[in-house]
Amino acid sequence: MSQATFEVYTDASDEWRWHLIHDNGNIIADSGEGYASRQKAEQGIESVKENAPDADIVEVEE
């Protein structure tokens, strides 16, 4: 069973955004950008769910 929930909301600029909230209340991911419609924000969520289930973890040196 999932321990996180996607929440969709509008920001102060009236753009749609999403964040992924763990059951403990912590934000563990966010859209990083605003969308013009709720539909586009939900498409962004679906893209994350489909394209990153087994994403590699890579260390980046600064």
C-alpha positions as CSV (number, residue, x, y, z in Angstrom):
1,M,0.0,0.0,0.0
2,S,1.2,3.5,-0.9
3,Q,2.7,5.6,1.9
4,A,2.3,8.8,-0.1
5,T,-0.3,10.9,-1.8
6,F,-0.1,13.3,-4.8
7,E,-1.8,16.7,-4.0
8,V,-2.8,19.1,-6.8
9,Y,-3.3,22.8,-6.0
10,T,-3.1,26.3,-7.4
11,D,-0.3,28.6,-6.4
12,A,-0.2,32.4,-5.8
13,S,0.2,33.0,-9.5
14,D,-2.9,30.9,-10.2
15,E,-0.9,28.1,-11.8
16,W,-1.5,24.4,-11.1
17,R,1.2,22.5,-9.2
18,W,1.5,19.1,-7.5
19,H,3.5,17.7,-4.6
20,L,3.9,14.2,-3.2
21,I,3.2,14.0,0.5
22,H,4.4,11.1,2.6
23,D,1.9,9.8,5.3
24,N,4.1,11.5,7.9
25,G,3.4,14.9,6.3
26,N,6.7,15.5,4.6
27,I,6.9,16.7,1.0
28,I,9.0,14.2,-0.8
29,A,8.6,15.5,-4.4
30,D,7.1,18.5,-6.2
31,S,6.3,19.6,-9.7
32,G,9.1,22.2,-9.8
33,E,7.0,24.2,-12.3
34,G,3.5,25.6,-12.6
35,Y,1.0,24.3,-15.2
36,A,-1.7,26.3,-17.0
37,S,-4.3,23.7,-16.2
38,R,-5.1,20.9,-13.7
39,Q,-5.1,18.4,-16.6
40,K,-1.5,19.3,-17.4
41,A,-0.5,19.0,-13.8
42,E,-2.1,15.6,-13.6
43,Q,-0.3,14.6,-16.8
44,G,3.0,15.6,-15.0
45,I,2.1,13.3,-12.2
46,E,1.4,10.4,-14.6
47,S,4.7,11.0,-16.3
48,V,6.6,10.7,-13.0
49,K,4.7,7.5,-12.1
50,E,5.3,5.9,-15.5
51,N,8.8,7.1,-16.3
52,A,10.6,6.8,-13.0
53,P,9.6,3.7,-11.1
54,D,13.1,2.2,-11.4
55,A,15.1,5.3,-11.9
56,D,18.8,5.0,-11.2
57,I,20.4,7.0,-8.3
58,V,23.5,8.9,-9.5
59,E,25.9,10.9,-7.3
60,V,26.8,14.3,-8.8
61,E,29.9,16.1,-7.7
62,E,29.8,19.8,-7.5
